[in-house]
Amino acid sequence: MGPVLFVMAILGCGEGDAACQQVRTVETPYRSEAACLAATEGELARSDADYPTLFAQCRPAGSAAATIRASEILLPRGGVLPSVLPSPRYADASSVNRR
């Protein structure tokens, strides 16, 4: 079995309990989950998707995206964007609140 590559999906979330929608997949494959996570803030900052909240999810290449609802996303507080969310379920993700 060869090395596992990771891809980053950018998801847009509305308000309420609706499922987030995948906006795009970043074309760069990452050699590790850590490298993917390190790139999330930059990718989110470059995204111009029209959603109140954008979310980056790093996952192994070829795997399906998990269904994530807007109400499950931990939003940053105090204007500081975390590199990694402290939730064990979404430890591989970052989010940007655009409200």
mmCIF file as gemmi writes it, N, C-alpha and C atoms, coordinates in Angstrom:
data_model
loop_
_atom_site.group_PDB
_atom_site.id
_atom_site.type_symbol
_atom_site.label_atom_id
_atom_site.label_alt_id
_atom_site.label_comp_id
_atom_site.label_asym_id
_atom_site.label_entity_id
_atom_site.label_seq_id
_atom_site.pdbx_PDB_ins_code
_atom_site.Cartn_x
_atom_site.Cartn_y
_atom_site.Cartn_z
_atom_site.occupancy
_atom_site.B_iso_or_equiv
_atom_site.pdbx_formal_charge
_atom_site.auth_seq_id
_atom_site.auth_asym_id
_atom_site.pdbx_PDB_model_num
ATOM 1 N N . MET Axp A 1 ? 0.847 -1.17 0 1 0 ? 1 A 1
ATOM 2 C CA . MET Axp A 1 ? 0 0 0 1 0 ? 1 A 1
ATOM 3 C C . MET Axp A 1 ? 0.897 1.238 0 1 0 ? 1 A 1
ATOM 4 N N . GLY Axp A 2 ? 0.622 2.191 -0.887 1 0 ? 2 A 1
ATOM 5 C CA . GLY Axp A 2 ? 1.427 3.395 -1.015 1 0 ? 2 A 1
ATOM 6 C C . GLY Axp A 2 ? 1.069 4.425 0.043 1 0 ? 2 A 1
ATOM 7 N N . PRO Axp A 3 ? 1.742 5.567 -0.022 1 0 ? 3 A 1
ATOM 8 C CA . PRO Axp A 3 ? 1.471 6.619 0.945 1 0 ? 3 A 1
ATOM 9 C C . PRO Axp A 3 ? 0.063 7.173 0.765 1 0 ? 3 A 1
ATOM 10 N N . VAL Axp A 4 ? -0.523 7.613 1.863 1 0 ? 4 A 1
ATOM 11 C CA . VAL Axp A 4 ? -1.866 8.176 1.829 1 0 ? 4 A 1
ATOM 12 C C . VAL Axp A 4 ? -1.747 9.667 1.567 1 0 ? 4 A 1
ATOM 13 N N . LEU Axp A 5 ? -2.449 10.16 0.565 1 0 ? 5 A 1
ATOM 14 C CA . LEU Axp A 5 ? -2.512 11.587 0.282 1 0 ? 5 A 1
ATOM 15 C C . LEU Axp A 5 ? -3.809 12.137 0.852 1 0 ? 5 A 1
ATOM 16 N N . PHE Axp A 6 ? -3.788 13.403 1.223 1 0 ? 6 A 1
ATOM 17 C CA . PHE Axp A 6 ? -4.97 14.059 1.763 1 0 ? 6 A 1
ATOM 18 C C . PHE Axp A 6 ? -5.418 15.157 0.824 1 0 ? 6 A 1
ATOM 19 N N . VAL Axp A 7 ? -6.727 15.368 0.754 1 0 ? 7 A 1
ATOM 20 C CA . VAL Axp A 7 ? -7.31 16.456 -0.025 1 0 ? 7 A 1
ATOM 21 C C . VAL Axp A 7 ? -8.108 17.346 0.918 1 0 ? 7 A 1
ATOM 22 N N . MET Axp A 8 ? -8.284 18.585 0.49 1 0 ? 8 A 1
ATOM 23 C CA . MET Axp A 8 ? -9.055 19.536 1.284 1 0 ? 8 A 1
ATOM 24 C C . MET Axp A 8 ? -10.315 19.911 0.518 1 0 ? 8 A 1
ATOM 25 N N . ALA Axp A 9 ? -11.439 19.765 1.183 1 0 ? 9 A 1
ATOM 26 C CA . ALA Axp A 9 ? -12.708 20.193 0.621 1 0 ? 9 A 1
ATOM 27 C C . ALA Axp A 9 ? -13.131 21.464 1.338 1 0 ? 9 A 1
ATOM 28 N N . ILE Axp A 10 ? -13.642 22.435 0.58 1 0 ? 10 A 1
ATOM 29 C CA . ILE Axp A 10 ? -14.194 23.661 1.144 1 0 ? 10 A 1
ATOM 30 C C . ILE Axp A 10 ? -15.712 23.514 1.092 1 0 ? 10 A 1
ATOM 31 N N . LEU Axp A 11 ? -16.341 23.643 2.248 1 0 ? 11 A 1
ATOM 32 C CA . LEU Axp A 11 ? -17.786 23.512 2.349 1 0 ? 11 A 1
ATOM 33 C C . LEU Axp A 11 ? -18.384 24.837 2.783 1 0 ? 11 A 1
ATOM 34 N N . GLY Axp A 12 ? -19.556 25.141 2.274 1 0 ? 12 A 1
ATOM 35 C CA . GLY Axp A 12 ? -20.287 26.337 2.667 1 0 ? 12 A 1
ATOM 36 C C . GLY Axp A 12 ? -21.49 25.931 3.489 1 0 ? 12 A 1
ATOM 37 N N . CYS Axp A 13 ? -21.681 26.651 4.595 1 0 ? 13 A 1
ATOM 38 C CA . CYS Axp A 13 ? -22.783 26.338 5.493 1 0 ? 13 A 1
ATOM 39 C C . CYS Axp A 13 ? -23.692 27.551 5.633 1 0 ? 13 A 1
ATOM 40 N N . GLY Axp A 14 ? -24.984 27.293 5.6 1 0 ? 14 A 1
ATOM 41 C CA . GLY Axp A 14 ? -25.957 28.346 5.843 1 0 ? 14 A 1
ATOM 42 C C . GLY Axp A 14 ? -26.252 28.41 7.326 1 0 ? 14 A 1
ATOM 43 N N . GLU Axp A 15 ? -27.389 28.942 7.644 1 0 ? 15 A 1
ATOM 44 C CA . GLU Axp A 15 ? -27.793 29.017 9.046 1 0 ? 15 A 1
ATOM 45 C C . GLU Axp A 15 ? -28.774 27.898 9.339 1 0 ? 15 A 1
ATOM 46 N N . GLY Axp A 16 ? -28.919 27.567 10.583 1 0 ? 16 A 1
ATOM 47 C CA . GLY Axp A 16 ? -29.855 26.525 10.966 1 0 ? 16 A 1
ATOM 48 C C . GLY Axp A 16 ? -29.217 25.153 10.926 1 0 ? 16 A 1
ATOM 49 N N . ASP Axp A 17 ? -30.034 24.141 10.641 1 0 ? 17 A 1
ATOM 50 C CA . ASP Axp A 17 ? -29.568 22.767 10.702 1 0 ? 17 A 1
ATOM 51 C C . ASP Axp A 17 ? -29.43 22.123 9.32 1 0 ? 17 A 1
ATOM 52 N N . ALA Axp A 18 ? -29.36 22.934 8.276 1 0 ? 18 A 1
ATOM 53 C CA . ALA Axp A 18 ? -29.203 22.387 6.93 1 0 ? 18 A 1
ATOM 54 C C . ALA Axp A 18 ? -27.788 21.825 6.759 1 0 ? 18 A 1
ATOM 55 N N . ALA Axp A 19 ? -27.674 20.816 5.923 1 0 ? 19 A 1
ATOM 56 C CA . ALA Axp A 19 ? -26.351 20.233 5.642 1 0 ? 19 A 1
ATOM 57 C C . ALA Axp A 19 ? -25.504 21.238 4.873 1 0 ? 19 A 1
ATOM 58 N N . CYS Axp A 20 ? -24.215 21.269 5.178 1 0 ? 20 A 1
ATOM 59 C CA . CYS Axp A 20 ? -23.275 22.13 4.454 1 0 ? 20 A 1
ATOM 60 C C . CYS Axp A 20 ? -23.079 21.555 3.051 1 0 ? 20 A 1
ATOM 61 N N . GLN Axp A 21 ? -22.793 22.424 2.097 1 0 ? 21 A 1
ATOM 62 C CA . GLN Axp A 21 ? -22.61 22.012 0.707 1 0 ? 21 A 1
ATOM 63 C C . GLN Axp A 21 ? -21.139 22.141 0.311 1 0 ? 21 A 1
ATOM 64 N N . GLN Axp A 22 ? -20.622 21.142 -0.386 1 0 ? 22 A 1
ATOM 65 C CA . GLN Axp A 22 ? -19.25 21.248 -0.855 1 0 ? 22 A 1
ATOM 66 C C . GLN Axp A 22 ? -19.182 22.3 -1.95 1 0 ? 22 A 1
ATOM 67 N N . VAL Axp A 23 ? -18.304 23.288 -1.765 1 0 ? 23 A 1
ATOM 68 C CA . VAL Axp A 23 ? -18.138 24.382 -2.717 1 0 ? 23 A 1
ATOM 69 C C . VAL Axp A 23 ? -17.079 24.007 -3.752 1 0 ? 23 A 1
ATOM 70 N N . ARG Axp A 24 ? -15.964 23.468 -3.279 1 0 ? 24 A 1
ATOM 71 C CA . ARG Axp A 24 ? -14.892 23.044 -4.174 1 0 ? 24 A 1
ATOM 72 C C . ARG Axp A 24 ? -13.937 22.13 -3.431 1 0 ? 24 A 1
ATOM 73 N N . THR Axp A 25 ? -13.091 21.464 -4.204 1 0 ? 25 A 1
ATOM 74 C CA . THR Axp A 25 ? -12.001 20.671 -3.645 1 0 ? 25 A 1
ATOM 75 C C . THR Axp A 25 ? -10.711 21.343 -4.072 1 0 ? 25 A 1
ATOM 76 N N . VAL Axp A 26 ? -9.818 21.568 -3.143 1 0 ? 26 A 1
ATOM 77 C CA . VAL Axp A 26 ? -8.521 22.168 -3.446 1 0 ? 26 A 1
ATOM 78 C C . VAL Axp A 26 ? -7.74 21.165 -4.286 1 0 ? 26 A 1
ATOM 79 N N . GLU Axp A 27 ? -7.161 21.635 -5.372 1 0 ? 27 A 1
ATOM 80 C CA . GLU Axp A 27 ? -6.488 20.738 -6.309 1 0 ? 27 A 1
ATOM 81 C C . GLU Axp A 27 ? -5.17 20.174 -5.785 1 0 ? 27 A 1
ATOM 82 N N . THR Axp A 28 ? -4.562 20.826 -4.816 1 0 ? 28 A 1
ATOM 83 C CA . THR Axp A 28 ? -3.284 20.374 -4.269 1 0 ? 28 A 1
ATOM 84 C C . THR Axp A 28 ? -3.473 19.145 -3.391 1 0 ? 28 A 1
ATOM 85 N N . PRO Axp A 29 ? -2.819 18.027 -3.695 1 0 ? 29 A 1
ATOM 86 C CA . PRO Axp A 29 ? -2.839 16.893 -2.762 1 0 ? 29 A 1
ATOM 87 C C . PRO Axp A 29 ? -1.776 17.134 -1.687 1 0 ? 29 A 1
ATOM 88 N N . TYR Axp A 30 ? -2.067 16.745 -0.467 1 0 ? 30 A 1
ATOM 89 C CA . TYR Axp A 30 ? -1.146 16.944 0.652 1 0 ? 30 A 1
ATOM 90 C C . TYR Axp A 30 ? -0.602 15.592 1.091 1 0 ? 30 A 1
ATOM 91 N N . ARG Axp A 31 ? 0.682 15.555 1.443 1 0 ? 31 A 1
ATOM 92 C CA . ARG Axp A 31 ? 1.34 14.305 1.833 1 0 ? 31 A 1
ATOM 93 C C . ARG Axp A 31 ? 0.954 13.838 3.231 1 0 ? 31 A 1
ATOM 94 N N . SER Axp A 32 ? 0.399 14.754 4.033 1 0 ? 32 A 1
ATOM 95 C CA . SER Axp A 32 ? -0.021 14.379 5.38 1 0 ? 32 A 1
ATOM 96 C C . SER Axp A 32 ? -1.222 15.211 5.791 1 0 ? 32 A 1
ATOM 97 N N . GLU Axp A 33 ? -1.923 14.727 6.787 1 0 ? 33 A 1
ATOM 98 C CA . GLU Axp A 33 ? -3.053 15.481 7.314 1 0 ? 33 A 1
ATOM 99 C C . GLU Axp A 33 ? -2.573 16.803 7.919 1 0 ? 33 A 1
ATOM 100 N N . ALA Axp A 34 ? -1.406 16.761 8.575 1 0 ? 34 A 1
ATOM 101 C CA . ALA Axp A 34 ? -0.857 17.977 9.18 1 0 ? 34 A 1
ATOM 102 C C . ALA Axp A 34 ? -0.58 19.051 8.123 1 0 ? 34 A 1
ATOM 103 N N . ALA Axp A 35 ? -0.049 18.661 6.977 1 0 ? 35 A 1
ATOM 104 C CA . ALA Axp A 35 ? 0.211 19.623 5.901 1 0 ? 35 A 1
ATOM 105 C C . ALA Axp A 35 ? -1.095 20.2 5.369 1 0 ? 35 A 1
ATOM 106 N N . CYS Axp A 36 ? -2.106 19.366 5.254 1 0 ? 36 A 1
ATOM 107 C CA . CYS Axp A 36 ? -3.417 19.831 4.81 1 0 ? 36 A 1
ATOM 108 C C . CYS Axp A 36 ? -3.997 20.823 5.814 1 0 ? 36 A 1
ATOM 109 N N . LEU Axp A 37 ? -3.946 20.475 7.086 1 0 ? 37 A 1
ATOM 110 C CA . LEU Axp A 37 ? -4.467 21.368 8.128 1 0 ? 37 A 1
ATOM 111 C C . LEU Axp A 37 ? -3.744 22.705 8.141 1 0 ? 37 A 1
ATOM 112 N N . ALA Axp A 38 ? -2.436 22.679 7.915 1 0 ? 38 A 1
ATOM 113 C CA . ALA Axp A 38 ? -1.656 23.918 7.923 1 0 ? 38 A 1
ATOM 114 C C . ALA Axp A 38 ? -2.067 24.855 6.794 1 0 ? 38 A 1
ATOM 115 N N . ALA Axp A 39 ? -2.628 24.321 5.73 1 0 ? 39 A 1
ATOM 116 C CA . ALA Axp A 39 ? -3.024 25.13 4.575 1 0 ? 39 A 1
ATOM 117 C C . ALA Axp A 39 ? -4.474 25.615 4.635 1 0 ? 39 A 1
ATOM 118 N N . THR Axp A 40 ? -5.246 25.186 5.627 1 0 ? 40 A 1
ATOM 119 C CA . THR Axp A 40 ? -6.678 25.509 5.636 1 0 ? 40 A 1
ATOM 120 C C . THR Axp A 40 ? -6.972 27.001 5.739 1 0 ? 40 A 1
ATOM 121 N N . GLU Axp A 41 ? -6.293 27.716 6.616 1 0 ? 41 A 1
ATOM 122 C CA . GLU Axp A 41 ? -6.586 29.146 6.778 1 0 ? 41 A 1
ATOM 123 C C . GLU Axp A 41 ? -6.35 29.916 5.484 1 0 ? 41 A 1
ATOM 124 N N . GLY Axp A 42 ? -5.258 29.626 4.808 1 0 ? 42 A 1
ATOM 125 C CA . GLY Axp A 42 ? -4.963 30.307 3.552 1 0 ? 42 A 1
ATOM 126 C C . GLY Axp A 42 ? -6.001 30.012 2.48 1 0 ? 42 A 1
ATOM 127 N N . GLU Axp A 43 ? -6.401 28.756 2.381 1 0 ? 43 A 1
ATOM 128 C CA . GLU Axp A 43 ? -7.414 28.385 1.381 1 0 ? 43 A 1
ATOM 129 C C . GLU Axp A 43 ? -8.763 29.028 1.696 1 0 ? 43 A 1
ATOM 130 N N . LEU Axp A 44 ? -9.131 29.06 2.966 1 0 ? 44 A 1
ATOM 131 C CA . LEU Axp A 44 ? -10.392 29.694 3.34 1 0 ? 44 A 1
ATOM 132 C C . LEU Axp A 44 ? -10.356 31.195 3.067 1 0 ? 44 A 1
ATOM 133 N N . ALA Axp A 45 ? -9.233 31.817 3.308 1 0 ? 45 A 1
ATOM 134 C CA . ALA Axp A 45 ? -9.1 33.257 3.067 1 0 ? 45 A 1
ATOM 135 C C . ALA Axp A 45 ? -9.212 33.575 1.569 1 0 ? 45 A 1
ATOM 136 N N . ARG Axp A 46 ? -8.778 32.671 0.7 1 0 ? 46 A 1
ATOM 137 C CA . ARG Axp A 46 ? -8.849 32.89 -0.748 1 0 ? 46 A 1
ATOM 138 C C . ARG Axp A 46 ? -10.216 32.582 -1.337 1 0 ? 46 A 1
ATOM 139 N N . SER Axp A 47 ? -11.039 31.882 -0.6 1 0 ? 47 A 1
ATOM 140 C CA . SER Axp A 47 ? -12.338 31.459 -1.121 1 0 ? 47 A 1
ATOM 141 C C . SER Axp A 47 ? -13.306 32.628 -1.149 1 0 ? 47 A 1
ATOM 142 N N . ASP Axp A 48 ? -14.092 32.701 -2.208 1 0 ? 48 A 1
ATOM 143 C CA . ASP Axp A 48 ? -15.07 33.778 -2.335 1 0 ? 48 A 1
ATOM 144 C C . ASP Axp A 48 ? -16.506 33.243 -2.393 1 0 ? 48 A 1
ATOM 145 N N . ALA Axp A 49 ? -16.717 32.065 -1.869 1 0 ? 49 A 1
ATOM 146 C CA . ALA Axp A 49 ? -18.054 31.466 -1.866 1 0 ? 49 A 1
ATOM 147 C C . ALA Axp A 49 ? -18.995 32.302 -0.996 1 0 ? 49 A 1
ATOM 148 N N . ASP Axp A 50 ? -20.224 32.416 -1.417 1 0 ? 50 A 1
ATOM 149 C CA . ASP Axp A 50 ? -21.203 33.262 -0.745 1 0 ? 50 A 1
ATOM 150 C C . ASP Axp A 50 ? -22.015 32.456 0.273 1 0 ? 50 A 1
ATOM 151 N N . TYR Axp A 51 ? -21.395 32.133 1.39 1 0 ? 51 A 1
ATOM 152 C CA . TYR Axp A 51 ? -22.04 31.433 2.498 1 0 ? 51 A 1
ATOM 153 C C . TYR Axp A 51 ? -21.696 32.177 3.784 1 0 ? 51 A 1
ATOM 154 N N . PRO Axp A 52 ? -22.571 32.148 4.783 1 0 ? 52 A 1
ATOM 155 C CA . PRO Axp A 52 ? -22.233 32.799 6.055 1 0 ? 52 A 1
ATOM 156 C C . PRO Axp A 52 ? -21.029 32.155 6.741 1 0 ? 52 A 1
ATOM 157 N N . THR Axp A 53 ? -20.853 30.847 6.56 1 0 ? 53 A 1
ATOM 158 C CA . THR Axp A 53 ? -19.734 30.138 7.172 1 0 ? 53 A 1
ATOM 159 C C . THR Axp A 53 ? -19.087 29.226 6.138 1 0 ? 53 A 1
ATOM 160 N N . LEU Axp A 54 ? -17.765 29.288 6.071 1 0 ? 54 A 1
ATOM 161 C CA . LEU Axp A 54 ? -17.013 28.357 5.236 1 0 ? 54 A 1
ATOM 162 C C . LEU Axp A 54 ? -16.235 27.43 6.155 1 0 ? 54 A 1
ATOM 163 N N . PHE Axp A 55 ? -16.072 26.201 5.696 1 0 ? 55 A 1
ATOM 164 C CA . PHE Axp A 55 ? -15.475 25.151 6.511 1 0 ? 55 A 1
ATOM 165 C C . PHE Axp A 55 ? -14.521 24.366 5.63 1 0 ? 55 A 1
ATOM 166 N N . ALA Axp A 56 ? -13.324 24.097 6.117 1 0 ? 56 A 1
ATOM 167 C CA . ALA Axp A 56 ? -12.362 23.28 5.375 1 0 ? 56 A 1
ATOM 168 C C . ALA Axp A 56 ? -12.254 21.925 6.052 1 0 ? 56 A 1
ATOM 169 N N . GLN Axp A 57 ? -12.318 20.878 5.242 1 0 ? 57 A 1
ATOM 170 C CA . GLN Axp A 57 ? -12.246 19.519 5.77 1 0 ? 57 A 1
ATOM 171 C C . GLN Axp A 57 ? -11.123 18.769 5.059 1 0 ? 57 A 1
ATOM 172 N N . CYS Axp A 58 ? -10.155 18.283 5.819 1 0 ? 58 A 1
ATOM 173 C CA . CYS Axp A 58 ? -9.067 17.464 5.265 1 0 ? 58 A 1
ATOM 174 C C . CYS Axp A 58 ? -9.453 15.998 5.431 1 0 ? 58 A 1
ATOM 175 N N . ARG Axp A 59 ? -9.304 15.247 4.339 1 0 ? 59 A 1
ATOM 176 C CA . ARG Axp A 59 ? -9.645 13.825 4.402 1 0 ? 59 A 1
ATOM 177 C C . ARG Axp A 59 ? -8.757 13.057 3.441 1 0 ? 59 A 1
ATOM 178 N N . PRO Axp A 60 ? -8.615 11.758 3.663 1 0 ? 60 A 1
ATOM 179 C CA . PRO Axp A 60 ? -7.802 10.958 2.741 1 0 ? 60 A 1
ATOM 180 C C . PRO Axp A 60 ? -8.37 11.026 1.324 1 0 ? 60 A 1
ATOM 181 N N . ALA Axp A 61 ? -7.492 11.125 0.34 1 0 ? 61 A 1
ATOM 182 C CA . ALA Axp A 61 ? -7.92 11.174 -1.062 1 0 ? 61 A 1
ATOM 183 C C . ALA Axp A 61 ? -8.768 9.94 -1.378 1 0 ? 61 A 1
ATOM 184 N N . GLY Axp A 62 ? -9.841 10.161 -2.084 1 0 ? 62 A 1
ATOM 185 C CA . GLY Axp A 62 ? -10.722 9.062 -2.47 1 0 ? 62 A 1
ATOM 186 C C . GLY Axp A 62 ? -11.822 8.749 -1.476 1 0 ? 62 A 1
ATOM 187 N N . SER Axp A 63 ? -11.767 9.343 -0.278 1 0 ? 63 A 1
ATOM 188 C CA . SER Axp A 63 ? -12.818 9.077 0.701 1 0 ? 63 A 1
ATOM 189 C C . SER Axp A 63 ? -13.966 10.065 0.524 1 0 ? 63 A 1
ATOM 190 N N . ALA Axp A 64 ? -15.129 9.64 0.919 1 0 ? 64 A 1
ATOM 191 C CA . ALA Axp A 64 ? -16.319 10.485 0.789 1 0 ? 64 A 1
ATOM 192 C C . ALA Axp A 64 ? -16.375 11.5 1.921 1 0 ? 64 A 1
ATOM 193 N N . ALA Axp A 65 ? -16.96 12.649 1.626 1 0 ? 65 A 1
ATOM 194 C CA . ALA Axp A 65 ? -17.129 13.688 2.643 1 0 ? 65 A 1
ATOM 195 C C . ALA Axp A 65 ? -18.219 13.268 3.619 1 0 ? 65 A 1
ATOM 196 N N . ALA Axp A 66 ? -18.007 13.58 4.876 1 0 ? 66 A 1
ATOM 197 C CA . ALA Axp A 66 ? -19.033 13.325 5.891 1 0 ? 66 A 1
ATOM 198 C C . ALA Axp A 66 ? -20.099 14.409 5.784 1 0 ? 66 A 1
ATOM 199 N N . THR Axp A 67 ? -21.331 14.072 6.094 1 0 ? 67 A 1
ATOM 200 C CA . THR Axp A 67 ? -22.381 15.078 6.13 1 0 ? 67 A 1
ATOM 201 C C . THR Axp A 67 ? -22.214 15.894 7.399 1 0 ? 67 A 1
ATOM 202 N N . ILE Axp A 68 ? -22.075 17.196 7.219 1 0 ? 68 A 1
ATOM 203 C CA . ILE Axp A 68 ? -21.878 18.107 8.337 1 0 ? 68 A 1
ATOM 204 C C . ILE Axp A 68 ? -22.974 19.152 8.281 1 0 ? 68 A 1
ATOM 205 N N . ARG Axp A 69 ? -23.598 19.401 9.404 1 0 ? 69 A 1
ATOM 206 C CA . ARG Axp A 69 ? -24.656 20.405 9.484 1 0 ? 69 A 1
ATOM 207 C C . ARG Axp A 69 ? -24.088 21.695 10.07 1 0 ? 69 A 1
ATOM 208 N N . ALA Axp A 70 ? -24.661 22.814 9.672 1 0 ? 70 A 1
ATOM 209 C CA . ALA Axp A 70 ? -24.192 24.121 10.142 1 0 ? 70 A 1
ATOM 210 C C . ALA Axp A 70 ? -24.185 24.199 11.664 1 0 ? 70 A 1
ATOM 211 N N . SER Axp A 71 ? -25.152 23.576 12.306 1 0 ? 71 A 1
ATOM 212 C CA . SER Axp A 71 ? -25.237 23.629 13.767 1 0 ? 71 A 1
ATOM 213 C C . SER Axp A 71 ? -24.113 22.848 14.45 1 0 ? 71 A 1
ATOM 214 N N . GLU Axp A 72 ? -23.379 22.007 13.71 1 0 ? 72 A 1
ATOM 215 C CA . GLU Axp A 72 ? -22.289 21.217 14.283 1 0 ? 72 A 1
ATOM 216 C C . GLU Axp A 72 ? -20.935 21.919 14.205 1 0 ? 72 A 1
ATOM 217 N N . ILE Axp A 73 ? -20.868 23.022 13.484 1 0 ? 73 A 1
ATOM 218 C CA . ILE Axp A 73 ? -19.604 23.73 13.29 1 0 ? 73 A 1
ATOM 219 C C . ILE Axp A 73 ? -19.334 24.628 14.486 1 0 ? 73 A 1
ATOM 220 N N . LEU Axp A 74 ? -18.147 24.496 15.057 1 0 ? 74 A 1
ATOM 221 C CA . LEU Axp A 74 ? -17.733 25.393 16.123 1 0 ? 74 A 1
ATOM 222 C C . LEU Axp A 74 ? -17.179 26.652 15.48 1 0 ? 74 A 1
ATOM 223 N N . LEU Axp A 75 ? -17.758 27.789 15.801 1 0 ? 75 A 1
ATOM 224 C CA . LEU Axp A 75 ? -17.321 29.044 15.215 1 0 ? 75 A 1
ATOM 225 C C . LEU Axp A 75 ? -16.273 29.706 16.094 1 0 ? 75 A 1
ATOM 226 N N . PRO Axp A 76 ? -15.338 30.396 15.471 1 0 ? 76 A 1
ATOM 227 C CA . PRO Axp A 76 ? -14.309 31.088 16.26 1 0 ? 76 A 1
ATOM 228 C C . PRO Axp A 76 ? -14.911 32.22 17.067 1 0 ? 76 A 1
ATOM 229 N N . ARG Axp A 77 ? -14.271 32.538 18.176 1 0 ? 77 A 1
ATOM 230 C CA . ARG Axp A 77 ? -14.728 33.623 19.043 1 0 ? 77 A 1
ATOM 231 C C . ARG Axp A 77 ? -13.631 34.681 19.122 1 0 ? 77 A 1
ATOM 232 N N . GLY Axp A 78 ? -14.025 35.902 19.34 1 0 ? 78 A 1
ATOM 233 C CA . GLY Axp A 78 ? -13.067 36.969 19.545 1 0 ? 78 A 1
ATOM 234 C C . GLY Axp A 78 ? -12.253 37.337 18.323 1 0 ? 78 A 1
ATOM 235 N N . GLY Axp A 79 ? -12.694 36.95 17.13 1 0 ? 79 A 1
ATOM 236 C CA . GLY Axp A 79 ? -12.002 37.329 15.919 1 0 ? 79 A 1
ATOM 237 C C . GLY Axp A 79 ? -10.734 36.555 15.619 1 0 ? 79 A 1
ATOM 238 N N . VAL Axp A 80 ? -10.429 35.53 16.377 1 0 ? 80 A 1
ATOM 239 C CA . VAL Axp A 80 ? -9.23 34.727 16.134 1 0 ? 80 A 1
ATOM 240 C C . VAL Axp A 80 ? -9.652 33.427 15.473 1 0 ? 80 A 1
ATOM 241 N N . LEU Axp A 81 ? -9.066 33.141 14.307 1 0 ? 81 A 1
ATOM 242 C CA . LEU Axp A 81 ? -9.403 31.917 13.592 1 0 ? 81 A 1
ATOM 243 C C . LEU Axp A 81 ? -8.479 30.788 14.03 1 0 ? 81 A 1
ATOM 244 N N . PRO Axp A 82 ? -9.036 29.694 14.535 1 0 ? 82 A 1
ATOM 245 C CA . PRO Axp A 82 ? -8.184 28.568 14.935 1 0 ? 82 A 1
ATOM 246 C C . PRO Axp A 82 ? -7.703 27.799 13.716 1 0 ? 82 A 1
ATOM 247 N N . SER Axp A 83 ? -6.52 27.207 13.812 1 0 ? 83 A 1
ATOM 248 C CA . SER Axp A 83 ? -6.031 26.342 12.744 1 0 ? 83 A 1
ATOM 249 C C . SER Axp A 83 ? -6.76 25.011 12.776 1 0 ? 83 A 1
ATOM 250 N N . VAL Axp A 84 ? -7.07 24.554 13.984 1 0 ? 84 A 1
ATOM 251 C CA . VAL Axp A 84 ? -7.744 23.277 14.169 1 0 ? 84 A 1
ATOM 252 C C . VAL Axp A 84 ? -8.833 23.476 15.203 1 0 ? 84 A 1
ATOM 253 N N . LEU Axp A 85 ? -10.015 22.989 14.905 1 0 ? 85 A 1
ATOM 254 C CA . LEU Axp A 85 ? -11.11 23.097 15.861 1 0 ? 85 A 1
ATOM 255 C C . LEU Axp A 85 ? -10.91 22.099 16.985 1 0 ? 85 A 1
ATOM 256 N N . PRO Axp A 86 ? -11.294 22.441 18.209 1 0 ? 86 A 1
ATOM 257 C CA . PRO Axp A 86 ? -11.072 21.556 19.344 1 0 ? 86 A 1
ATOM 258 C C . PRO Axp A 86 ? -12.073 20.415 19.47 1 0 ? 86 A 1
ATOM 259 N N . SER Axp A 87 ? -12.928 20.211 18.51 1 0 ? 87 A 1
ATOM 260 C CA . SER Axp A 87 ? -13.905 19.147 18.583 1 0 ? 87 A 1
ATOM 261 C C . SER Axp A 87 ? -13.289 17.834 18.102 1 0 ? 87 A 1
ATOM 262 N N . PRO Axp A 88 ? -13.37 16.753 18.886 1 0 ? 88 A 1
ATOM 263 C CA . PRO Axp A 88 ? -12.788 15.479 18.458 1 0 ? 88 A 1
ATOM 264 C C . PRO Axp A 88 ? -13.397 14.969 17.156 1 0 ? 88 A 1
ATOM 265 N N . ARG Axp A 89 ? -14.683 15.248 16.933 1 0 ? 89 A 1
ATOM 266 C CA . ARG Axp A 89 ? -15.342 14.745 15.732 1 0 ? 89 A 1
ATOM 267 C C . ARG Axp A 89 ? -14.812 15.444 14.482 1 0 ? 89 A 1
ATOM 268 N N . TYR Axp A 90 ? -14.461 16.72 14.609 1 0 ? 90 A 1
ATOM 269 C CA . TYR Axp A 90 ? -13.986 17.489 13.467 1 0 ? 90 A 1
ATOM 270 C C . TYR Axp A 90 ? -12.594 18.039 13.733 1 0 ? 90 A 1
ATOM 271 N N . ALA Axp A 91 ? -11.73 17.243 14.298 1 0 ? 91 A 1
ATOM 272 C CA . ALA Axp A 91 ? -10.373 17.679 14.591 1 0 ? 91 A 1
ATOM 273 C C . ALA Axp A 91 ? -9.584 17.942 13.328 1 0 ? 91 A 1
ATOM 274 N N . ASP Axp A 92 ? -10.133 17.576 12.17 1 0 ? 92 A 1
ATOM 275 C CA . ASP Axp A 92 ? -9.425 17.788 10.911 1 0 ? 92 A 1
ATOM 276 C C . ASP Axp A 92 ? -9.997 18.955 10.138 1 0 ? 92 A 1
ATOM 277 N N . ALA Axp A 93 ? -10.54 19.952 10.816 1 0 ? 93 A 1
ATOM 278 C CA . ALA Axp A 93 ? -11.221 21.007 10.087 1 0 ? 93 A 1
ATOM 279 C C . ALA Axp A 93 ? -10.99 22.385 10.685 1 0 ? 93 A 1
ATOM 280 N N . SER Axp A 94 ? -11.216 23.372 9.851 1 0 ? 94 A 1
ATOM 281 C CA . SER Axp A 94 ? -11.189 24.773 10.271 1 0 ? 94 A 1
ATOM 282 C C . SER Axp A 94 ? -12.424 25.45 9.702 1 0 ? 94 A 1
ATOM 283 N N . SER Axp A 95 ? -12.812 26.554 10.289 1 0 ? 95 A 1
ATOM 284 C CA . SER Axp A 95 ? -13.969 27.263 9.765 1 0 ? 95 A 1
ATOM 285 C C . SER Axp A 95 ? -13.745 28.757 9.805 1 0 ? 95 A 1
ATOM 286 N N . VAL Axp A 96 ? -14.483 29.432 8.959 1 0 ? 96 A 1
ATOM 287 C CA . VAL Axp A 96 ? -14.47 30.887 8.92 1 0 ? 96 A 1
ATOM 288 C C . VAL Axp A 96 ? -15.914 31.336 9.012 1 0 ? 96 A 1
ATOM 289 N N . ASN Axp A 97 ? -16.21 32.232 9.947 1 0 ? 97 A 1
ATOM 290 C CA . ASN Axp A 97 ? -17.551 32.777 10.061 1 0 ? 97 A 1
ATOM 291 C C . ASN Axp A 97 ? -17.577 34.092 9.315 1 0 ? 97 A 1
ATOM 292 N N . ARG Axp A 98 ? -18.463 34.253 8.359 1 0 ? 98 A 1
ATOM 293 C CA . ARG Axp A 98 ? -18.514 35.452 7.54 1 0 ? 98 A 1
ATOM 294 C C . ARG Axp A 98 ? -19.696 36.336 7.88 1 0 ? 98 A 1
ATOM 295 N N . ARG Axp A 99 ? -20.202 36.264 9.07 1 0 ? 99 A 1
ATOM 296 C CA . ARG Axp A 99 ? -21.352 37.101 9.453 1 0 ? 99 A 1
ATOM 297 C C . ARG Axp A 99 ? -20.914 38.494 9.749 1 0 ? 99 A 1
